[in-house]
Amino acid sequence: MKAHIVTIGDEILIGQIINSNAAYIGERLTQSHIQINSSSVVGDDEEIILNEFKRVFEKNDIVLVTGGLGPTHDDVTRKCVVEFFNTELIVDNEVLSDIKKYFEARGRALTPTNEDQALVPKISKTIRNPYGTAPGYWIEKQNKIFVCMPGVPYEMKNMMDSFVIPRLTQKAKNDNFILTKNLLTTGITESMLYDKLGDIDELLQGAKLAFLPNQFGVRMRLTVVSKNEENAANKLDEIEQKIRSLIGRYIYGIENDTLESVVAKLFIDRGLKLSIAESCTGGLIMSRLTNISGSSIFLERGVVAYSNAAKVELLHVDEDTIQKNGAVSLEVARQLAEGVKAISGTDVGLSVTGIMGPTGATPGKPIGLVFIGFCNDKICTAKEFHFGDDRLLNKDRTSQAALEMLRRNLLGISYDD
């Protein structure tokens, strides 16, 4: 069975809010091995909504709609459903009771506008809403399924998980089994990954591979369709191993892993302590690591040494080195890492220094130039990086590169291709 997702709302169409509903529905359908044919967003316009219903209902087995079921004048989805299926509205007494209890529990008077939400399309099976006043609708016609849910994310999610997915799973008669896996990479661009994988068609053998870049790296989503779960799992594993043999050094995790959680686990498993000296990132690396529960096990301290004076006074960077090479240099990055390790007595010292922009560039030192230092009992080194010209993106990318330097050094992974 093939599905289409329709999201209704001007606020989504104009980019005022992110379409998280479609993402959640897509993920839940995929987990249930229901193929998503397409997805669309339309505004709060009756004619456009009706045209979209007609278009997608003809081409798909399942249509899932969110948005436009509220009580205000711009909520026109219910009216469009009634017109599209040539039906009428009737009172659902169970929904009316739910609405009354909802208002009573909050000490508020029930208005006629809200009471009107108990009117549902006659041909639908009502999806009750324990978290709001707008019910959902389940309609079966022409051997197809049409589902409407509210646009409020937590209301929609409850309906998907408790009502829609269980029924779709029962009704779906799939010839194929769908499995997906996300491989998370960093320190390499989308185009370089593509080139390193070689002949994609030969590698995938009919599977699909999507490259999804963001400020931290590239998520590679692998999708396999097969006749049964065992075949799909075997094929997925086979392709994953081939991919890892080609670009494994850049893969730091899978699915919803974060680089900071991966690094934290490496330090905890090895019983090592870490200290960090940050200049250009202003504490962002520490912030990311302290988001991880249990970070106090390995994270000893962080020092934000933004000024040259702070670098000299707190971390014992040689003042002559700063005068000679500049605060943004390999030499200063090494001394920062060495200094923070020395004053904290940790196994590893990490440092970052760079030019985030949009000001601060000098001849030979452009915006986006960053040096990251690493120091342990065996080596004290630094590496040069070049990012973009956006200040906030540069901070994100610097923090990611610094965490990746930790991961690679702990695992003994070289930066040489």
C-alpha positions as a Markdown table, in Angstrom:
| # | Residue | x | y | z |
|---|---|---|---|---|
| 1 | Met | 0.0 | 0.0 | 0.0 |
| 2 | Lys | 1.2 | 3.5 | -0.9 |
| 3 | Ala | 0.6 | 6.5 | 1.3 |
| 4 | His | 0.5 | 10.3 | 0.8 |
| 5 | Ile | 0.8 | 12.9 | 3.6 |
| 6 | Val | -1.1 | 16.2 | 3.4 |
| 7 | Thr | -0.2 | 18.9 | 5.8 |
| 8 | Ile | -2.6 | 21.9 | 5.9 |
| 9 | Gly | -1.9 | 25.3 | 7.2 |
| 10 | Asp | -0.7 | 28.7 | 6.0 |
| 11 | Glu | 1.8 | 28.8 | 8.9 |
| 12 | Ile | 3.6 | 25.8 | 7.5 |
| 13 | Leu | 3.3 | 26.9 | 3.9 |
| 14 | Ile | 5.0 | 30.3 | 4.6 |
| 15 | Gly | 7.7 | 28.7 | 6.7 |
| 16 | Gln | 6.5 | 30.2 | 10.0 |
| 17 | Ile | 6.7 | 26.8 | 11.7 |
| 18 | Ile | 8.6 | 23.6 | 10.7 |
| 19 | Asn | 6.5 | 20.7 | 9.3 |
| 20 | Ser | 7.4 | 18.3 | 12.1 |
| 21 | Asn | 4.0 | 16.4 | 11.7 |
| 22 | Ala | 4.9 | 15.1 | 8.2 |
| 23 | Ala | 8.3 | 14.0 | 9.5 |
| 24 | Tyr | 6.7 | 12.1 | 12.4 |
| 25 | Ile | 4.0 | 10.5 | 10.2 |
| 26 | Gly | 6.6 | 9.5 | 7.6 |
| 27 | Glu | 8.8 | 7.9 | 10.2 |
| 28 | Arg | 5.9 | 5.9 | 11.8 |
| 29 | Leu | 4.7 | 4.7 | 8.4 |
| 30 | Thr | 8.1 | 3.5 | 7.4 |
| 31 | Gln | 8.5 | 1.7 | 10.7 |
| 32 | Ser | 5.2 | 0.0 | 9.9 |
| 33 | His | 6.5 | -1.0 | 6.4 |
| 34 | Ile | 4.0 | 1.2 | 4.6 |
| 35 | Gln | 5.5 | 2.9 | 1.6 |
| 36 | Ile | 5.2 | 6.7 | 1.4 |
| 37 | Asn | 4.5 | 7.8 | -2.1 |
| 38 | Ser | 4.7 | 11.5 | -1.6 |
| 39 | Ser | 4.0 | 14.4 | 0.8 |
| 40 | Ser | 2.5 | 17.9 | 0.2 |
| 41 | Val | 1.7 | 21.1 | 2.1 |
| 42 | Val | -1.3 | 23.3 | 1.2 |
| 43 | Gly | -2.6 | 26.5 | 2.7 |
| 44 | Asp | -6.0 | 27.2 | 4.4 |
| 45 | Asp | -7.9 | 27.6 | 1.1 |
| 46 | Glu | -10.9 | 25.4 | 0.5 |
| 47 | Glu | -10.5 | 25.2 | -3.3 |
| 48 | Ile | -6.8 | 24.3 | -3.1 |
| 49 | Ile | -7.5 | 21.7 | -0.3 |
| 50 | Leu | -10.3 | 20.0 | -2.3 |
| 51 | Asn | -8.1 | 19.9 | -5.4 |
| 52 | Glu | -5.3 | 18.3 | -3.4 |
| 53 | Phe | -7.7 | 15.7 | -1.9 |
| 54 | Lys | -8.9 | 14.8 | -5.3 |
| 55 | Arg | -5.4 | 14.5 | -6.7 |
| 56 | Val | -3.8 | 12.4 | -4.0 |
| 57 | Phe | -6.8 | 10.2 | -3.3 |
| 58 | Glu | -6.8 | 9.0 | -6.9 |
| 59 | Lys | -3.1 | 8.1 | -6.8 |
| 60 | Asn | -2.7 | 6.5 | -3.3 |
| 61 | Asp | -4.1 | 3.7 | -1.1 |
| 62 | Ile | -3.8 | 5.8 | 2.1 |
| 63 | Val | -4.1 | 9.5 | 2.6 |
| 64 | Leu | -3.2 | 11.0 | 5.9 |
| 65 | Val | -4.1 | 14.7 | 6.6 |
| 66 | Thr | -3.1 | 16.9 | 9.5 |
| 67 | Gly | -4.2 | 20.5 | 10.3 |
| 68 | Gly | -7.2 | 22.7 | 9.9 |
| 69 | Leu | -9.6 | 20.9 | 12.4 |
| 70 | Gly | -9.6 | 23.6 | 15.0 |
| 71 | Pro | -12.6 | 25.9 | 16.0 |
| 72 | Thr | -11.6 | 29.1 | 14.2 |
| 73 | His | -12.6 | 30.5 | 10.9 |
| 74 | Asp | -9.4 | 29.5 | 9.1 |
| 75 | Asp | -9.9 | 25.8 | 10.1 |
| 76 | Val | -11.6 | 24.5 | 6.9 |
| 77 | Thr | -10.5 | 20.9 | 6.7 |
| 78 | Arg | -13.7 | 19.4 | 8.1 |
| 79 | Lys | -15.8 | 21.3 | 5.6 |
| 80 | Cys | -13.6 | 20.2 | 2.8 |
| 81 | Val | -13.8 | 16.5 | 3.9 |
| 82 | Val | -17.6 | 16.8 | 4.0 |
| 83 | Glu | -17.7 | 18.2 | 0.5 |
| 84 | Phe | -15.1 | 15.8 | -1.0 |
| 85 | Phe | -16.9 | 12.7 | 0.2 |
| 86 | Asn | -20.4 | 14.2 | -0.4 |
| 87 | Thr | -21.5 | 13.4 | 3.2 |
| 88 | Glu | -23.0 | 15.4 | 6.1 |
| 89 | Leu | -22.1 | 16.3 | 9.7 |
| 90 | Ile | -23.6 | 14.5 | 12.6 |
| 91 | Val | -23.1 | 14.9 | 16.4 |
| 92 | Asp | -20.8 | 12.4 | 18.0 |
| 93 | Asn | -22.1 | 12.2 | 21.6 |
| 94 | Glu | -18.9 | 10.6 | 22.9 |
| 95 | Val | -16.8 | 13.4 | 21.4 |
| 96 | Leu | -19.3 | 16.0 | 22.9 |
| 97 | Ser | -18.9 | 14.3 | 26.3 |
| 98 | Asp | -15.1 | 14.4 | 25.9 |
| 99 | Ile | -15.2 | 18.2 | 25.1 |
| 100 | Lys | -17.4 | 18.9 | 28.1 |
| 101 | Lys | -15.1 | 17.1 | 30.4 |
| 102 | Tyr | -12.1 | 18.8 | 28.9 |
| 103 | Phe | -13.5 | 22.3 | 29.7 |
| 104 | Glu | -14.8 | 21.2 | 33.1 |
| 105 | Ala | -11.4 | 19.9 | 34.1 |
| 106 | Arg | -9.9 | 23.3 | 33.3 |
| 107 | Gly | -12.7 | 25.3 | 35.0 |
| 108 | Arg | -13.7 | 27.0 | 31.7 |
| 109 | Ala | -17.2 | 27.5 | 30.2 |
| 110 | Leu | -18.0 | 25.5 | 27.1 |
| 111 | Thr | -18.7 | 27.8 | 24.1 |
| 112 | Pro | -20.9 | 27.0 | 21.1 |
| 113 | Thr | -17.8 | 27.2 | 18.9 |
| 114 | Asn | -16.1 | 24.4 | 20.8 |
| 115 | Glu | -19.3 | 22.4 | 21.1 |
| 116 | Asp | -19.5 | 22.5 | 17.3 |
| 117 | Gln | -16.3 | 20.4 | 17.2 |
| 118 | Ala | -18.4 | 17.4 | 18.2 |
| 119 | Leu | -19.9 | 17.4 | 14.6 |
| 120 | Val | -18.1 | 14.8 | 12.5 |
| 121 | Pro | -18.5 | 13.5 | 9.0 |
| 122 | Lys | -21.3 | 10.9 | 8.9 |
| 123 | Ile | -19.2 | 8.3 | 6.9 |
| 124 | Ser | -16.2 | 8.5 | 9.3 |
| 125 | Lys | -15.2 | 6.5 | 12.3 |
| 126 | Thr | -14.2 | 9.1 | 14.9 |
| 127 | Ile | -10.8 | 9.1 | 16.4 |
| 128 | Arg | -11.2 | 10.5 | 19.9 |
| 129 | Asn | -8.7 | 13.1 | 21.2 |
| 130 | Pro | -7.7 | 12.8 | 24.9 |
| 131 | Tyr | -5.4 | 15.9 | 24.6 |
| 132 | Gly | -7.6 | 18.4 | 22.8 |
| 133 | Thr | -11.1 | 19.2 | 21.5 |
| 134 | Ala | -10.8 | 18.3 | 17.8 |
| 135 | Pro | -11.4 | 14.7 | 17.0 |
| 136 | Gly | -9.9 | 12.9 | 14.0 |
| 137 | Tyr | -11.6 | 11.0 | 11.2 |
| 138 | Trp | -11.0 | 7.6 | 9.7 |
| 139 | Ile | -12.8 | 7.1 | 6.4 |
| 140 | Glu | -12.8 | 4.0 | 4.1 |
| 141 | Lys | -14.1 | 4.4 | 0.6 |
| 142 | Gln | -13.2 | 2.7 | -2.7 |
| 143 | Asn | -10.9 | 0.3 | -0.9 |
| 144 | Lys | -8.8 | 3.3 | 0.2 |
| 145 | Ile | -8.2 | 4.9 | 3.6 |
| 146 | Phe | -8.5 | 8.6 | 4.3 |
| 147 | Val | -7.4 | 9.8 | 7.8 |
| 148 | Cys | -7.7 | 13.4 | 9.2 |
| 149 | Met | -5.9 | 14.4 | 12.4 |
| 150 | Pro | -5.4 | 17.7 | 14.2 |
| 151 | Gly | -2.3 | 19.8 | 13.5 |
| 152 | Val | -1.3 | 20.1 | 17.1 |
| 153 | Pro | 1.7 | 17.7 | 17.2 |
| 154 | Tyr | 1.1 | 15.9 | 20.5 |
| 155 | Glu | -2.6 | 15.4 | 19.6 |
| 156 | Met | -1.6 | 14.0 | 16.2 |
| 157 | Lys | 1.1 | 11.8 | 17.6 |
| 158 | Asn | -1.3 | 10.2 | 20.1 |
| 159 | Met | -3.8 | 9.5 | 17.3 |
| 160 | Met | -1.1 | 8.0 | 15.1 |
| 161 | Asp | 0.3 | 5.7 | 17.8 |
| 162 | Ser | -2.9 | 4.6 | 19.5 |
| 163 | Phe | -5.4 | 4.4 | 16.6 |
| 164 | Val | -4.0 | 5.0 | 13.1 |
| 165 | Ile | -0.9 | 2.8 | 13.1 |
| 166 | Pro | -2.5 | -0.3 | 14.7 |
| 167 | Arg | -5.3 | -0.2 | 12.1 |
| 168 | Leu | -3.1 | 0.5 | 9.2 |
| 169 | Thr | -0.9 | -2.4 | 10.2 |
| 170 | Gln | -3.9 | -4.7 | 10.3 |
| 171 | Lys | -5.2 | -3.6 | 6.9 |
| 172 | Ala | -2.0 | -3.2 | 5.0 |
| 173 | Lys | -1.3 | -6.2 | 2.7 |
| 174 | Asn | 2.2 | -5.4 | 1.8 |
| 175 | Asp | 4.1 | -7.5 | -0.8 |
| 176 | Asn | 7.4 | -6.0 | 0.4 |
| 177 | Phe | 9.2 | -5.4 | 3.7 |
| 178 | Ile | 10.9 | -2.1 | 4.2 |
| 179 | Leu | 14.0 | -1.5 | 6.4 |
| 180 | Thr | 16.0 | 1.7 | 6.8 |
| 181 | Lys | 19.2 | 2.6 | 8.6 |
| 182 | Asn | 20.9 | 5.9 | 9.1 |
| 183 | Leu | 24.7 | 6.1 | 9.0 |
| 184 | Leu | 26.0 | 9.4 | 10.5 |
| 185 | Thr | 29.2 | 10.9 | 9.1 |
| 186 | Thr | 31.2 | 14.0 | 9.9 |
| 187 | Gly | 34.4 | 15.7 | 8.6 |
| 188 | Ile | 33.6 | 15.0 | 4.9 |
| 189 | Thr | 31.3 | 16.7 | 2.4 |
| 190 | Glu | 28.4 | 15.1 | 0.6 |
| 191 | Ser | 30.2 | 15.2 | -2.8 |
| 192 | Met | 33.3 | 13.6 | -1.4 |
| 193 | Leu | 31.3 | 10.8 | 0.2 |
| 194 | Tyr | 29.6 | 10.1 | -3.1 |
| 195 | Asp | 32.9 | 9.9 | -4.9 |
| 196 | Lys | 34.5 | 7.6 | -2.3 |
| 197 | Leu | 31.6 | 5.1 | -2.7 |
| 198 | Gly | 32.4 | 4.5 | -6.3 |
| 199 | Asp | 29.7 | 2.8 | -8.5 |
| 200 | Ile | 26.5 | 3.5 | -6.5 |
| 201 | Asp | 24.3 | 1.2 | -8.6 |
| 202 | Glu | 26.7 | -1.7 | -8.1 |
| 203 | Leu | 27.0 | -0.9 | -4.4 |
| 204 | Leu | 23.3 | -0.7 | -3.7 |
| 205 | Gln | 21.9 | -3.5 | -5.9 |
| 206 | Gly | 18.5 | -1.9 | -6.0 |
| 207 | Ala | 18.5 | -0.4 | -2.6 |
| 208 | Lys | 18.2 | 3.4 | -2.0 |
| 209 | Leu | 20.7 | 5.7 | -0.5 |
| 210 | Ala | 19.9 | 9.3 | 0.4 |
| 211 | Phe | 22.5 | 11.9 | 1.4 |
| 212 | Leu | 21.2 | 14.4 | 4.0 |
| 213 | Pro | 23.7 | 17.1 | 4.9 |
| 214 | Asn | 23.5 | 19.4 | 7.9 |
| 215 | Gln | 25.9 | 21.7 | 9.8 |
| 216 | Phe | 27.4 | 18.8 | 11.6 |
| 217 | Gly | 28.0 | 16.3 | 8.7 |
| 218 | Val | 26.0 | 14.1 | 6.4 |
| 219 | Arg | 23.3 | 11.6 | 7.4 |
| 220 | Met | 23.2 | 8.7 | 5.0 |
| 221 | Arg | 19.8 | 7.0 | 4.9 |
| 222 | Leu | 19.9 | 3.5 | 3.5 |
| 223 | Thr | 16.6 | 1.9 | 2.5 |
| 224 | Val | 16.1 | -1.8 | 1.5 |
| 225 | Val | 12.9 | -3.3 | 0.2 |
| 226 | Ser | 12.6 | -7.1 | 0.1 |
| 227 | Lys | 10.0 | -9.9 | 0.3 |
| 228 | Asn | 10.5 | -10.6 | 4.0 |
| 229 | Glu | 12.2 | -9.2 | 7.0 |
| 230 | Glu | 15.1 | -11.7 | 7.0 |
| 231 | Asn | 16.0 | -10.9 | 3.4 |
| 232 | Ala | 15.8 | -7.2 | 4.0 |
| 233 | Ala | 17.9 | -7.4 | 7.1 |
| 234 | Asn | 20.6 | -9.5 | 5.4 |
| 235 | Lys | 20.7 | -7.1 | 2.4 |
| 236 | Leu | 20.8 | -4.0 | 4.6 |
| 237 | Asp | 23.7 | -5.5 | 6.6 |
| 238 | Glu | 25.6 | -6.5 | 3.5 |
| 239 | Ile | 25.4 | -3.0 | 2.0 |
| 240 | Glu | 26.3 | -1.3 | 5.3 |
| 241 | Gln | 29.4 | -3.4 | 5.6 |
| 242 | Lys | 30.5 | -2.4 | 2.0 |
| 243 | Ile | 29.9 | 1.2 | 2.8 |
| 244 | Arg | 31.9 | 1.0 | 6.0 |
| 245 | Ser | 34.8 | -0.6 | 4.2 |
| 246 | Leu | 34.9 | 2.5 | 1.9 |
| 247 | Ile | 34.2 | 5.4 | 4.3 |
| 248 | Gly | 34.2 | 3.8 | 7.8 |
| 249 | Arg | 36.5 | 6.3 | 9.3 |
| 250 | Tyr | 34.0 | 9.1 | 8.8 |
| 251 | Ile | 31.0 | 7.2 | 10.3 |
| 252 | Tyr | 30.7 | 8.1 | 14.0 |
| 253 | Gly | 27.3 | 6.6 | 14.8 |
| 254 | Ile | 23.9 | 5.4 | 13.6 |
| 255 | Glu | 20.2 | 6.6 | 13.8 |
| 256 | Asn | 19.9 | 9.3 | 16.5 |
| 257 | Asp | 23.4 | 9.1 | 17.9 |
| 258 | Thr | 25.2 | 12.4 | 18.6 |
| 259 | Leu | 28.9 | 12.8 | 18.3 |
| 260 | Glu | 29.1 | 14.1 | 21.9 |
| 261 | Ser | 27.4 | 10.9 | 23.2 |
| 262 | Val | 29.8 | 8.8 | 21.2 |
| 263 | Val | 32.8 | 10.7 | 22.6 |
| 264 | Ala | 31.4 | 10.5 | 26.1 |
| 265 | Lys | 31.1 | 6.7 | 25.9 |
| 266 | Leu | 34.7 | 6.4 | 24.6 |
| 267 | Phe | 36.0 | 8.4 | 27.6 |
| 268 | Ile | 33.9 | 6.5 | 30.1 |
| 269 | Asp | 34.7 | 3.1 | 28.7 |
| 270 | Arg | 38.5 | 3.9 | 28.8 |
| 271 | Gly | 38.4 | 5.5 | 32.2 |
| 272 | Leu | 39.9 | 8.8 | 30.9 |
| 273 | Lys | 39.5 | 12.4 | 32.0 |
| 274 | Leu | 39.1 | 15.4 | 29.7 |
| 275 | Ser | 39.6 | 19.1 | 30.1 |
| 276 | Ile | 38.9 | 21.7 | 27.4 |
| 277 | Ala | 40.2 | 25.2 | 26.6 |
| 278 | Glu | 37.8 | 27.1 | 24.4 |
| 279 | Ser | 38.3 | 30.5 | 22.8 |
| 280 | Cys | 36.2 | 31.0 | 19.7 |
| 281 | Thr | 33.4 | 28.6 | 20.7 |
| 282 | Gly | 32.8 | 30.3 | 24.0 |
| 283 | Gly | 31.9 | 27.1 | 25.9 |
| 284 | Leu | 29.9 | 25.4 | 23.2 |
| 285 | Ile | 31.9 | 22.2 | 23.3 |
| 286 | Met | 31.5 | 21.9 | 27.1 |
| 287 | Ser | 27.8 | 22.6 | 26.7 |
| 288 | Arg | 27.4 | 19.8 | 24.2 |
| 289 | Leu | 29.3 | 17.3 | 26.4 |
| 290 | Thr | 27.4 | 18.3 | 29.5 |
| 291 | Asn | 24.1 | 17.6 | 27.7 |
| 292 | Ile | 25.1 | 13.9 | 28.2 |
| 293 | Ser | 24.0 | 12.4 | 31.5 |
| 294 | Gly | 27.1 | 11.1 | 33.3 |
| 295 | Ser | 29.5 | 13.6 | 31.8 |
| 296 | Ser | 30.9 | 14.3 | 35.2 |
| 297 | Ile | 32.5 | 10.9 | 35.2 |
| 298 | Phe | 35.0 | 12.0 | 32.5 |
| 299 | Leu | 34.7 | 15.8 | 32.1 |
| 300 | Glu | 37.0 | 17.6 | 34.7 |
| 301 | Arg | 36.8 | 21.2 | 33.6 |
| 302 | Gly | 36.4 | 23.7 | 30.8 |
| 303 | Val | 38.1 | 27.1 | 30.5 |
| 304 | Val | 36.8 | 29.8 | 28.2 |
| 305 | Ala | 40.0 | 31.9 | 27.5 |
| 306 | Tyr | 38.7 | 34.4 | 25.1 |
| 307 | Ser | 41.2 | 37.2 | 25.4 |
| 308 | Asn | 44.9 | 36.9 | 24.9 |
| 309 | Ala | 45.5 | 37.9 | 28.5 |
| 310 | Ala | 43.3 | 35.0 | 29.7 |
| 311 | Lys | 45.2 | 32.5 | 27.5 |
| 312 | Val | 48.5 | 33.7 | 29.1 |
| 313 | Glu | 47.3 | 34.0 | 32.7 |
| 314 | Leu | 45.0 | 31.0 | 33.0 |
| 315 | Leu | 46.6 | 28.5 | 30.6 |
| 316 | His | 50.2 | 29.6 | 30.5 |
| 317 | Val | 50.4 | 30.2 | 26.8 |
| 318 | Asp | 53.7 | 31.9 | 26.0 |
| 319 | Glu | 53.1 | 35.6 | 25.3 |
| 320 | Asp | 55.9 | 35.7 | 22.8 |
| 321 | Thr | 54.2 | 32.8 | 20.8 |
| 322 | Ile | 51.0 | 34.9 | 20.6 |
| 323 | Gln | 53.0 | 38.0 | 19.5 |
| 324 | Lys | 54.9 | 36.0 | 16.8 |
| 325 | Asn | 52.2 | 33.7 | 15.5 |
| 326 | Gly | 48.9 | 35.3 | 16.6 |
| 327 | Ala | 46.3 | 33.9 | 18.9 |
| 328 | Val | 44.8 | 31.9 | 16.0 |
| 329 | Ser | 47.6 | 29.6 | 15.1 |
| 330 | Leu | 48.8 | 26.0 | 15.4 |
| 331 | Glu | 51.3 | 26.9 | 18.1 |
| 332 | Val | 48.8 | 28.6 | 20.3 |
| 333 | Ala | 46.3 | 25.8 | 19.9 |
| 334 | Arg | 48.9 | 23.3 | 21.0 |
| 335 | Gln | 49.9 | 25.3 | 24.0 |
| 336 | Leu | 46.2 | 25.8 | 25.0 |
| 337 | Ala | 45.6 | 22.0 | 24.9 |
| 338 | Glu | 48.8 | 21.4 | 26.8 |
| 339 | Gly | 48.0 | 24.2 | 29.3 |
| 340 | Val | 44.5 | 23.0 | 30.2 |
| 341 | Lys | 45.7 | 19.4 | 30.6 |
| 342 | Ala | 48.5 | 20.5 | 32.9 |
| 343 | Ile | 46.4 | 22.7 | 35.2 |
| 344 | Ser | 43.6 | 20.1 | 35.5 |
| 345 | Gly | 45.7 | 16.9 | 35.7 |
| 346 | Thr | 43.6 | 15.2 | 33.1 |
| 347 | Asp | 44.5 | 12.5 | 30.6 |
| 348 | Val | 43.5 | 14.6 | 27.6 |
| 349 | Gly | 43.5 | 18.3 | 26.9 |
| 350 | Leu | 41.5 | 19.8 | 24.0 |
| 351 | Ser | 41.6 | 23.3 | 22.6 |
| 352 | Val | 40.0 | 25.5 | 19.9 |
| 353 | Thr | 41.0 | 28.9 | 18.6 |
| 354 | Gly | 39.7 | 30.6 | 15.5 |
| 355 | Ile | 38.1 | 33.5 | 13.6 |
| 356 | Met | 34.4 | 33.1 | 13.6 |
| 357 | Gly | 33.5 | 36.3 | 11.7 |
| 358 | Pro | 32.1 | 38.4 | 10.3 |
| 359 | Thr | 35.0 | 40.6 | 11.5 |
| 360 | Gly | 38.5 | 39.7 | 12.7 |
| 361 | Ala | 40.0 | 38.4 | 9.5 |
| 362 | Thr | 43.6 | 39.5 | 8.6 |
| 363 | Pro | 45.8 | 38.9 | 5.5 |
| 364 | Gly | 46.5 | 35.2 | 5.5 |
| 365 | Lys | 43.9 | 34.5 | 8.2 |
| 366 | Pro | 40.4 | 34.5 | 6.7 |
| 367 | Ile | 37.1 | 34.1 | 8.4 |
| 368 | Gly | 36.4 | 30.5 | 9.2 |
| 369 | Leu | 40.1 | 29.6 | 10.0 |
| 370 | Val | 40.2 | 27.4 | 13.1 |
| 371 | Phe | 43.0 | 25.5 | 14.9 |
| 372 | Ile | 42.1 | 22.6 | 17.2 |
| 373 | Gly | 44.7 | 21.3 | 19.6 |
| 374 | Phe | 44.9 | 17.8 | 21.2 |
| 375 | Cys | 47.2 | 16.8 | 24.0 |
| 376 | Asn | 47.7 | 13.5 | 25.9 |
| 377 | Asp | 50.6 | 11.7 | 27.5 |
| 378 | Lys | 52.0 | 10.7 | 24.1 |
| 379 | Ile | 51.4 | 13.6 | 21.7 |
| 380 | Cys | 50.6 | 17.3 | 21.7 |
| 381 | Thr | 49.4 | 18.3 | 18.3 |
| 382 | Ala | 47.0 | 20.7 | 16.4 |
| 383 | Lys | 45.2 | 20.7 | 13.1 |
| 384 | Glu | 44.1 | 23.4 | 10.8 |
| 385 | Phe | 40.5 | 23.7 | 9.6 |
| 386 | His | 38.7 | 26.1 | 7.2 |
| 387 | Phe | 34.9 | 26.6 | 7.6 |
| 388 | Gly | 32.6 | 29.2 | 6.1 |
| 389 | Asp | 31.8 | 32.8 | 6.8 |
| 390 | Asp | 28.7 | 32.4 | 9.0 |
| 391 | Arg | 29.6 | 33.0 | 12.7 |
| 392 | Leu | 27.1 | 30.7 | 14.3 |
| 393 | Leu | 27.6 | 27.9 | 11.8 |
| 394 | Asn | 31.3 | 28.3 | 12.3 |
| 395 | Lys | 30.9 | 27.8 | 16.0 |
| 396 | Asp | 28.8 | 24.6 | 15.4 |
| 397 | Arg | 31.3 | 23.3 | 12.9 |
| 398 | Thr | 34.2 | 24.0 | 15.2 |
| 399 | Ser | 32.6 | 22.2 | 18.1 |
| 400 | Gln | 31.9 | 19.2 | 15.8 |
| 401 | Ala | 35.4 | 19.1 | 14.5 |
| 402 | Ala | 36.8 | 19.3 | 18.0 |
| 403 | Leu | 34.7 | 16.4 | 19.2 |
| 404 | Glu | 35.6 | 14.4 | 16.0 |
| 405 | Met | 39.3 | 15.0 | 16.9 |
| 406 | Leu | 38.7 | 13.5 | 20.2 |
| 407 | Arg | 36.9 | 10.5 | 18.7 |
| 408 | Arg | 39.6 | 9.9 | 16.1 |
| 409 | Asn | 42.5 | 10.1 | 18.5 |
| 410 | Leu | 40.9 | 7.8 | 21.1 |
| 411 | Leu | 40.2 | 5.2 | 18.3 |
| 412 | Gly | 43.5 | 5.7 | 16.5 |
| 413 | Ile | 41.9 | 6.9 | 13.3 |
| 414 | Ser | 44.1 | 8.9 | 11.1 |
| 415 | Tyr | 43.1 | 12.1 | 9.2 |
| 416 | Asp | 45.1 | 10.9 | 6.2 |
| 417 | Asp | 43.0 | 9.4 | 3.3 |
